[in-house]
């Protein structure tokens, strides 16, 4: 079992690192302003895939802690929660000491806060060290892309007293199915859980892992298949009004990812039965992933390799499933060198947190590490730029 060194993390200052970078800061304003680094290389080897709590006071994220001197870093991500600090004007100024919420040695991904049960969280976890060294996620290997899907990965829940739960609890599976289950998110009302499930039989037929999208009804314990087309479908999220979901897909098996939305089909009792229709949002030669709805429902943000595989950037794209795909407006949001991706909004849409390589370079490393950042987000400024015909 790999060692974890949280005593060291607890001694680290976590006030945030705000770096003056006029090149990207000027390009990103006025849509993005007051960007601040929340996690840092002295705390985590790398960190990311971060999400807000419903009240906007906490975030949940995955990270690999800096190991003790002479020891190797963990091979897999641990899951953490951290409370934001705020300045006198109510702006995010940093985070307090992160709290690890996953089991030692386990591989973890895709954390989420329950929208109505205070102090309850959900994430994908192997619970114990996985049988292989392959961690979860989507990875680029040379000129090709590959995904790793640990069979032990389950959708788990846990209560955390520090978040306001009445007590701490152990991580436990929300349900059990054979094979990989992760990439989970709640519906805004907390009734449904979207997730990706790898079908081993289909995967064998295709000769590559095939993940489908399901929804779990916590009221009835029913599993409802939503998107079962051949190819990896993953990273699903509900729209704010629960009428649609968004997700990424490797539908063609060409190593690229495209964005899709699907209209949900509800029964007479208000229960989800499936989808009415699926609408493709992007169709290009790039890797487009991590779509996320803005609370207004007018657009989504996502990560793309459109500017190169060494410079992923965050783009916004119009959400209008009744409009032809090639007529949807699209706008670049981030402008720093290196990776910018996995963006999500606070519930009020005024803040964005994302994973970026735009901090200081650690000794012995060639580029900044991937860390969690926060920025103020001005949707009105974005829509004004779009109305003036600006796309890049």
C-alpha positions as CSV (number, residue, x, y, z in Angstrom):
1,X,0.0,0.0,0.0
2,X,1.4,3.4,-1.0
3,X,2.0,5.9,1.8
4,X,0.2,9.1,2.2
5,X,1.7,12.1,3.9
6,X,-1.1,14.3,5.2
7,X,0.9,15.7,8.1
8,X,3.0,17.5,5.6
9,X,0.0,18.8,3.7
10,X,-1.5,20.1,7.0
11,X,1.5,22.2,7.6
12,X,1.5,23.9,4.2
13,X,0.1,27.4,3.7
14,X,-2.9,27.4,1.5
15,X,-3.6,31.1,1.0
16,X,-3.5,30.9,-2.8
17,X,-0.9,32.0,-5.4
18,X,-1.9,34.9,-7.6
19,X,0.7,35.4,-10.4
20,X,0.9,38.5,-12.5
21,X,0.7,37.3,-16.1
22,X,-0.4,40.2,-18.3
23,X,-0.1,38.2,-21.5
24,X,-3.0,35.8,-20.7
25,X,-4.7,38.0,-18.1
26,X,-5.3,40.8,-20.6
27,X,-6.5,38.4,-23.3
28,X,-8.9,36.7,-21.0
29,X,-10.5,39.9,-19.6
30,X,-13.2,41.0,-19.2
31,X,-14.7,37.5,-19.3
32,X,-12.2,36.0,-16.9
33,X,-10.7,38.2,-14.2
34,X,-8.9,37.8,-10.8
35,X,-7.5,34.4,-11.7
36,X,-5.9,32.7,-8.7
37,X,-4.1,29.4,-8.1
38,X,-5.8,27.4,-5.4
39,X,-3.6,24.3,-5.2
40,X,0.2,24.4,-5.8
41,X,3.2,22.3,-6.6
42,X,4.4,22.5,-3.0
43,X,1.2,20.8,-2.0
44,X,0.4,18.4,-4.9
45,X,2.4,16.9,-7.6
46,X,-0.7,17.5,-9.7
47,X,-4.4,18.2,-8.9
48,X,-7.6,18.8,-10.9
49,X,-11.1,17.8,-11.8
50,X,-12.7,20.1,-9.3
51,X,-16.3,20.9,-8.5
52,X,-18.2,23.4,-6.4
53,X,-20.4,22.6,-3.4
54,X,-24.0,23.8,-3.8
55,X,-23.3,26.8,-1.5
56,X,-20.1,27.7,-3.2
57,X,-18.0,27.4,-0.1
58,X,-16.1,24.2,-0.8
59,X,-14.7,22.3,-3.7
60,X,-14.0,18.6,-4.2
61,X,-11.0,17.6,-6.4
62,X,-8.5,14.8,-7.0
63,X,-4.8,15.2,-6.4
64,X,-1.5,13.4,-5.9
65,X,0.1,14.7,-2.8
66,X,3.8,15.7,-2.7
67,X,5.6,12.6,-1.2
68,X,8.0,12.7,1.7
69,X,11.7,13.1,0.8
70,X,13.1,10.0,-0.8
71,X,9.7,8.4,-1.5
72,X,7.8,8.0,-4.8
73,X,4.6,9.9,-5.5
74,X,1.4,7.9,-5.5
75,X,0.4,6.3,-8.8
76,X,-3.3,7.1,-8.4
77,X,-5.3,10.2,-7.4
78,X,-6.7,10.6,-4.0
79,X,-10.0,12.6,-3.5
80,X,-10.0,15.8,-1.4
81,X,-12.4,18.5,-0.2
82,X,-11.2,22.0,0.6
83,X,-12.9,25.1,1.9
84,X,-12.5,28.3,0.1
85,X,-11.2,31.4,1.8
86,X,-12.6,34.8,0.7
87,X,-11.4,38.4,0.8
88,X,-13.3,41.4,2.2
89,X,-15.1,41.8,-1.1
90,X,-16.3,38.2,-1.2
91,X,-13.9,37.0,-3.8
92,X,-12.2,33.6,-3.6
93,X,-8.7,34.2,-2.2
94,X,-7.5,30.6,-1.6
95,X,-8.3,27.4,0.2
96,X,-7.9,26.0,3.7
97,X,-6.0,22.8,4.3
98,X,-7.4,20.1,2.0
99,X,-9.1,17.1,3.7
100,X,-8.6,13.6,2.1
101,X,-11.9,11.8,1.8
102,X,-10.8,8.6,-0.1
103,X,-9.3,5.4,1.2
104,X,-5.5,5.0,1.4
105,X,-4.1,3.4,-1.8
106,X,-7.3,3.6,-3.8
107,X,-7.7,5.1,-7.2
108,X,-10.2,7.9,-7.4
109,X,-11.9,10.2,-9.9
110,X,-14.9,12.5,-10.5
111,X,-16.0,13.9,-7.2
112,X,-19.4,15.5,-6.6
113,X,-21.4,17.1,-3.8
114,X,-24.9,15.9,-3.1
115,X,-27.1,18.9,-4.0
116,X,-29.5,18.6,-1.1
117,X,-27.9,16.3,1.6
118,X,-25.5,18.5,3.4
119,X,-22.1,17.0,4.0
120,X,-22.6,14.0,1.6
121,X,-20.2,13.5,-1.4
122,X,-19.9,11.1,-4.3
123,X,-17.0,10.0,-6.4
124,X,-15.6,7.1,-8.4
125,X,-13.3,4.9,-6.3
126,X,-11.6,1.5,-6.3
127,X,-11.9,1.6,-2.5
128,X,-8.7,-0.4,-2.2
129,X,-5.5,-0.4,-4.3
130,X,-6.5,-1.4,-7.9
131,X,-5.2,-4.7,-9.3
132,X,-3.1,-2.9,-11.9
133,X,-1.1,0.3,-12.0
134,X,-3.5,1.7,-14.6
135,X,-5.4,4.7,-13.2
136,X,-8.8,5.9,-14.4
137,X,-9.2,8.4,-17.1
138,X,-8.4,9.5,-20.6
139,X,-4.8,9.6,-21.6
140,X,-2.8,10.5,-24.7
141,X,0.0,8.0,-25.5
142,X,2.2,9.4,-28.2
143,X,0.1,10.1,-31.2
144,X,-2.8,8.0,-30.0
145,X,-5.3,8.1,-27.1
146,X,-6.1,5.4,-24.6
147,X,-8.5,5.1,-21.7
148,X,-7.9,3.2,-18.5
149,X,-10.9,1.6,-16.8
150,X,-10.2,-0.2,-13.5
151,X,-12.7,-3.0,-13.0
152,X,-12.8,-2.2,-9.3
153,X,-14.0,1.3,-9.9
154,X,-17.4,2.0,-8.2
155,X,-19.6,5.0,-7.6
156,X,-19.3,5.6,-3.9
157,X,-20.8,8.0,-1.4
158,X,-19.6,9.2,2.0
159,X,-20.7,11.6,4.7
160,X,-18.1,14.1,5.9
161,X,-18.7,15.9,9.2
162,X,-16.4,18.8,8.2
163,X,-18.8,19.6,5.4
164,X,-21.8,19.7,7.8
165,X,-22.9,16.0,7.9
166,X,-24.1,14.8,11.3
167,X,-21.2,12.3,11.4
168,X,-18.3,10.9,9.3
169,X,-19.0,7.6,7.5
170,X,-16.9,5.2,5.5
171,X,-17.0,5.2,1.7
172,X,-19.6,2.7,0.4
173,X,-20.8,1.9,-3.1
174,X,-24.1,3.5,-4.1
175,X,-24.8,0.4,-6.2
176,X,-22.8,-2.5,-7.5
177,X,-22.4,-3.6,-11.1
178,X,-19.6,-5.7,-12.7
179,X,-16.9,-3.6,-14.2
180,X,-16.0,0.1,-14.3
181,X,-18.5,2.6,-13.0
182,X,-17.4,6.3,-12.5
183,X,-17.7,9.8,-14.1
184,X,-20.7,10.4,-11.9
185,X,-22.8,13.5,-11.3
186,X,-26.1,14.3,-9.5
187,X,-29.1,15.8,-11.0
188,X,-29.9,19.3,-9.5
189,X,-32.7,17.8,-7.4
190,X,-30.5,15.0,-6.1
191,X,-32.7,12.2,-7.3
192,X,-30.6,10.9,-10.2
193,X,-27.0,10.0,-10.7
194,X,-25.5,10.1,-14.2
195,X,-22.5,7.8,-14.7
196,X,-20.4,5.9,-17.3
197,X,-20.4,2.1,-17.2
198,X,-18.0,-0.1,-19.2
199,X,-19.8,-3.0,-20.9
200,X,-17.2,-5.8,-21.0
201,X,-19.2,-7.8,-23.7
202,X,-19.4,-4.8,-26.0
203,X,-15.8,-3.9,-25.3
204,X,-14.8,-7.4,-26.4
205,X,-16.7,-7.1,-29.6
206,X,-15.2,-3.7,-30.4
207,X,-11.7,-4.7,-29.3
208,X,-11.5,-1.6,-27.1
209,X,-13.3,-0.4,-23.9
210,X,-16.8,0.7,-24.5
211,X,-18.4,3.0,-21.9
212,X,-22.1,3.7,-22.0
213,X,-24.1,6.3,-20.1
214,X,-26.7,5.3,-17.5
215,X,-28.8,7.1,-14.9
216,X,-29.4,5.6,-11.5
217,X,-32.8,6.6,-9.8
218,X,-32.1,6.8,-6.1
219,X,-35.8,6.7,-5.3
220,X,-36.5,3.4,-7.1
221,X,-32.9,2.0,-7.4
222,X,-33.6,1.5,-11.1
223,X,-30.7,1.6,-13.7
224,X,-31.8,3.3,-16.9
225,X,-29.6,3.1,-20.0
226,X,-29.4,6.5,-21.8
227,X,-26.6,6.4,-24.4
228,X,-25.5,3.0,-25.5
229,X,-24.0,3.6,-29.0
230,X,-20.7,1.9,-29.8
231,X,-17.7,3.9,-28.6
232,X,-16.7,5.6,-25.4
233,X,-19.4,7.9,-24.0
234,X,-18.5,9.6,-20.8
235,X,-18.3,12.7,-18.6
236,X,-22.1,13.4,-18.4
237,X,-23.8,16.3,-16.7
238,X,-27.4,17.5,-16.4
239,X,-28.5,20.8,-17.8
240,X,-29.7,23.3,-15.1
241,X,-33.4,22.5,-15.8
242,X,-32.8,18.7,-16.1
243,X,-34.2,18.6,-19.6
244,X,-30.8,17.6,-21.3
245,X,-27.5,16.0,-20.5
246,X,-24.2,16.8,-22.1
247,X,-21.3,14.5,-22.6
248,X,-18.3,13.5,-24.7
249,X,-18.0,10.6,-27.1
250,X,-15.4,8.7,-29.1
251,X,-18.2,7.6,-31.4
252,X,-15.9,7.0,-34.4
253,X,-13.1,5.3,-32.5
254,X,-10.6,7.6,-34.1
255,X,-9.0,8.8,-30.9
256,X,-10.8,12.2,-31.0
257,X,-13.7,13.2,-28.8
258,X,-16.8,15.1,-29.9
259,X,-19.5,16.8,-27.8
260,X,-23.1,15.7,-27.7
261,X,-26.3,16.6,-25.8
262,X,-29.3,14.4,-25.4
263,X,-32.9,15.4,-24.6
264,X,-34.3,13.4,-21.7
265,X,-37.5,11.5,-21.9
266,X,-39.7,11.7,-18.8
267,X,-42.7,9.5,-17.9
268,X,-46.0,10.7,-16.7
269,X,-44.8,10.4,-13.1
270,X,-41.8,12.6,-13.7
271,X,-39.4,9.7,-13.9
272,X,-36.6,9.5,-16.5
273,X,-37.3,6.8,-19.1
274,X,-34.5,7.4,-21.5
275,X,-33.7,10.0,-24.2
276,X,-35.8,11.5,-26.9
277,X,-33.0,12.5,-29.2
278,X,-29.3,12.9,-29.3
279,X,-27.7,16.0,-30.9
280,X,-24.1,16.3,-31.9
281,X,-22.5,19.6,-31.0
282,X,-18.9,19.4,-32.4
283,X,-17.6,17.5,-35.4
284,X,-13.9,18.1,-36.1
285,X,-10.4,16.7,-36.0
286,X,-9.8,17.6,-32.4
287,X,-10.3,16.2,-28.9
288,X,-13.3,18.0,-27.4
289,X,-14.3,17.0,-23.9
290,X,-15.4,18.0,-20.4
291,X,-18.5,20.0,-21.5
292,X,-20.4,21.8,-18.7
293,X,-23.5,23.9,-18.7
294,X,-23.6,27.5,-17.6
295,X,-26.4,28.0,-15.1
296,X,-28.2,30.3,-17.6
297,X,-28.6,27.4,-20.0
298,X,-27.4,29.6,-22.9
299,X,-24.0,28.0,-23.4
300,X,-21.6,25.3,-22.3
301,X,-17.8,25.4,-21.7
302,X,-15.5,22.6,-22.7
303,X,-11.9,21.6,-23.2
304,X,-10.4,21.3,-26.7
305,X,-7.1,20.5,-28.5
306,X,-8.1,22.8,-31.3
307,X,-4.9,24.8,-30.7
308,X,-2.7,21.8,-30.3
309,X,-2.2,18.8,-28.0
310,X,0.4,20.8,-25.9
311,X,-2.0,23.7,-25.4
312,X,-5.5,22.6,-24.6
313,X,-7.8,25.6,-24.0
314,X,-11.2,26.3,-22.6
315,X,-13.9,27.3,-25.2
316,X,-17.5,28.3,-24.8
317,X,-20.1,27.1,-27.3
318,X,-23.8,28.0,-27.8
319,X,-26.4,25.5,-26.4
320,X,-29.2,25.4,-28.9
321,X,-30.1,21.8,-29.9
322,X,-32.5,23.0,-32.5
323,X,-29.9,25.0,-34.4
324,X,-27.6,23.5,-37.0
325,X,-24.2,22.5,-35.5
326,X,-22.2,24.7,-37.9
327,X,-24.2,27.8,-36.9
328,X,-23.5,27.5,-33.2
329,X,-21.3,30.3,-31.9
330,X,-18.0,29.4,-30.3
331,X,-15.6,31.5,-28.3
332,X,-12.2,30.9,-26.9
333,X,-12.1,31.6,-23.1
334,X,-8.5,30.8,-21.9
335,X,-5.3,32.1,-23.4
336,X,-2.3,30.8,-21.4
337,X,0.3,28.4,-22.7
338,X,0.0,24.8,-21.6
339,X,-3.1,22.9,-20.5
340,X,-6.3,24.7,-19.5
341,X,-9.3,22.4,-19.1
342,X,-12.0,20.7,-17.0
343,X,-13.8,24.0,-16.3
344,X,-17.0,24.2,-14.2
345,X,-19.1,26.9,-12.8
346,X,-20.4,27.8,-9.3
347,X,-24.2,27.5,-9.0
348,X,-24.6,31.3,-9.6
349,X,-22.3,31.2,-12.6
350,X,-20.1,34.0,-11.2
351,X,-17.0,31.8,-10.7
352,X,-15.2,29.2,-12.7
353,X,-12.7,26.7,-11.4
354,X,-10.5,24.7,-13.7
355,X,-7.3,22.8,-14.1
356,X,-4.3,24.7,-15.5
357,X,-0.6,24.6,-16.1
358,X,0.1,28.3,-15.6
359,X,1.9,28.5,-12.2
360,X,5.5,28.5,-11.3
361,X,7.8,25.7,-12.7
362,X,9.1,23.5,-9.9
363,X,12.9,22.7,-9.7
364,X,13.8,19.8,-12.1
365,X,10.5,20.0,-14.1
366,X,10.1,21.4,-17.6
367,X,6.6,22.9,-17.3
368,X,4.2,24.1,-14.7
369,X,2.3,21.3,-13.0
370,X,-1.5,20.8,-13.4
371,X,-3.2,22.6,-10.5
372,X,-6.6,24.0,-9.6
373,X,-7.4,27.6,-10.4
374,X,-10.3,29.9,-9.8
375,X,-11.5,33.0,-11.7
376,X,-14.4,35.4,-11.8
377,X,-16.6,34.7,-14.8
378,X,-18.6,37.4,-16.6
379,X,-21.3,35.8,-18.8
380,X,-22.6,39.2,-20.0
381,X,-19.1,40.1,-21.2
382,X,-18.9,36.8,-23.1
383,X,-22.3,37.2,-24.8
384,X,-21.4,40.8,-25.7
385,X,-18.3,39.6,-27.4
386,X,-20.2,36.9,-29.2
387,X,-22.8,39.4,-30.4
388,X,-20.0,41.5,-31.9
389,X,-18.8,38.5,-33.9
390,X,-15.7,37.7,-31.8
391,X,-14.8,34.0,-31.7
392,X,-11.1,34.0,-31.0
